[in-house]
Amino acid sequence: MKKQFKYVAAAGLVAALLLAAGCGDDAKDKKPAPEPDKKVENVVAKPQDGKYYRYPSYIKDVTKTPKITPEMLKYIDDFASTLEFHPSYNGKFVNDSKINNPDEKYHAIYLYALGPKHNNKVKFKNSKGKEVYQHQVYTINMQSEAATDKLTSVLCSIFEQNPDIPDGKTTYVVRKSFD
């Protein structure tokens, strides 16, 4: 009985190997297994940095950022050329502009930088008794039409808060709306 079991087991093993190799009865009916989908990575271009602005490292796709037109560059260059930047900003604004919705009618372009007097280690109390840090922040907020990239508004400002100005002060250097 043991010999018969060995023969049956050996025959079953041979049959299993033949089926696995595609030599079975239904091998003609089987279609070849589809190849797994190959992942094609989209190569995206990082937005180009300008003379006075750079994109953060997490923005890598140029299609997800509003276009910076020559008119916008003029406002960025004019404002930035009059400023002194915090050493960590290397003389450039950070362009944190993204297209959040493909159907948006207007794009928001937002750039910011820290000034040399910005210091998160200097803490003092404002007139309300709240402890605040010394700030010096430069911002450029622009808006453009999504379809034409036409500039519709520009706001360049400086925000300062230090022991001499405990409640903060915002200076609007450029404030324009276009029709």
For each residue, the residues with C-beta under 8 A, 3 or more apart:
1: 4 5
2: 5 6
3: 6 7
4: 1 7 8
5: 1 2 8 9
6: 2 3 9 10
7: 3 4 10 11
8: 4 5 11 12
9: 5 6 12 13
10: 6 7 13 14
11: 7 8 14 15
12: 8 9 15 16
13: 9 10 16 17
14: 10 11 17 18
15: 11 12 18 19 24
16: 12 13 19 20
17: 13 14 20 21
18: 14 15 21 23 24
19: 15 16 22 23 24
20: 16 17
21: 17 18
22: 19 27 30
23: 18 19 27
24: 15 18 19 27
25:
26: 29 30
27: 22 23 24 30
28:
29: 26
30: 22 26 27
31:
32:
33:
34:
35: 38
36:
37:
38: 35
39:
40:
41:
42:
43:
44: 60 61 62 63
45: 61 62
46: 55 59 60 61 62
47: 55 59 62 65 95
48: 62
49: 53 54 55 92 95
50: 53 54 68 73 76 92 95
51: 77 92
52: 76 77 80 81 91 92 93
53: 49 50 68 76 80 92 93 94 95 111
54: 49 50 92 93 94 95
55: 46 47 49 59 65 94 95
56: 59 94 95 96
57: 60
58:
59: 46 47 55 56 64 65 95 96 98
60: 44 46 57
61: 44 45 46 64 65
62: 44 45 46 47 48 65
63: 44 99
64: 59 61 98 99
65: 47 55 59 61 62 95 97 98 99
66: 97 99 107 108 109 144 146 149
67: 107 144 149
68: 50 53 72 73 76 95 109
69: 72 73 144 149 151
70: 73 74
71: 74 75 151
72: 68 69 75 76 109 142 144 151
73: 50 68 69 70 76 77
74: 70 71 77 78
75: 71 72 78 79 140 142 154 156 174
76: 50 52 53 68 72 73 79 80 93 111 140
77: 51 52 73 74 80 81
78: 74 75 81 82 174
79: 75 76 82 83 138 140 156 173 174
80: 52 53 76 77 83 91 92 93 113
81: 52 77 78
82: 78 79 173
83: 79 80 113 115 138 158
84: 115 116
85: 89 90 91 92 113 114 115 116 138
86: 89 113 114 115 116 118 136
87: 90 116
88: 114
89: 85 86 92 93 94 113 114
90: 85 87
91: 52 80 85
92: 49 50 51 52 53 54 80 85 89 113
93: 52 53 54 76 80 89 111 112 113 138 140
94: 53 54 55 56 89 111 112 113
95: 47 49 50 53 54 55 56 59 65 68 109 110 111
96: 56 59 110 111 112
97: 65 66 107 108 109 110 111
98: 59 64 65
99: 63 64 65 66 102 104 107 146
100: 104
101: 104
102: 99
103:
104: 99 100 101 107 146
105: 145 146 147
106: 143 144 145 146 152
107: 66 67 97 99 104 143 144 145 146 149
108: 66 97 141 142 143
109: 66 68 72 95 97 140 141 142 143 144
110: 95 96 97 139 140 141 142
111: 53 76 93 94 95 96 97 139 140 141
112: 93 94 96 137 138 139 140
113: 80 83 85 86 89 92 93 94 137 138
114: 85 86 88 89 118 136 137 138
115: 83 84 85 86 118 136 137 138 158 160
116: 84 85 86 87 136
117: 134 136 160 162
118: 86 114 115 134 135 136 137
119: 122 133 134
120: 133 134
121: 133
122: 119 133 134 162 163
123: 131 132 133 134
124: 131 132 134 162 163 166
125: 129 130 131 132 166
126: 129 130 132 161 166 167 168
127: 166 167
128: 167
129: 125 126
130: 125 126
131: 123 124 125
132: 123 124 125 126 135 161 166
133: 119 120 121 122 123 161
134: 117 118 119 120 122 123 124 161 162 163
135: 118 132 159 160 161 162 168
136: 86 114 115 116 117 118 158 159 160 161 162
137: 112 113 114 115 118 158 159
138: 79 83 85 93 112 113 114 115 156 157 158 159
139: 110 111 112 155 156 157 159
140: 75 76 79 93 109 110 111 112 154 155 156
141: 108 109 110 111 153 154 155 157
142: 72 75 108 109 110 151 153 154 155
143: 106 107 108 109 151 152 153
144: 66 67 69 72 106 107 109 148 149 150 151 152
145: 105 106 107 148 149 150 152
146: 66 99 104 105 106 107 149
147: 105
148: 144 145
149: 66 67 69 107 144 145 146
150: 144 145 178
151: 69 71 72 142 143 144 154 178
152: 106 143 144 145 177 178
153: 141 142 143 176 177 178
154: 75 140 141 142 151 174 175 176
155: 139 140 141 142 172 174 175 176
156: 75 79 138 139 140 172 173 174 175
157: 138 139 141 170 171 172 173
158: 83 115 136 137 138 170 171 173
159: 135 136 137 138 139 168 169 170 171
160: 115 117 135 136 165 168 169 170 171
161: 126 132 133 134 135 136 165 166 167 168 169
162: 117 122 124 134 135 136 165 166
163: 122 124 134 166
164:
165: 160 161 162 168 169
166: 124 125 126 127 132 161 162 163
167: 126 127 128 161
168: 126 135 159 160 161 165
169: 159 160 161 165
170: 157 158 159 160
171: 157 158 159 160
172: 155 156 157 175
173: 79 82 156 157 158
174: 75 78 79 154 155 156
175: 154 155 156 172
176: 153 154 155
177: 152 153
178: 150 151 152 153
179:
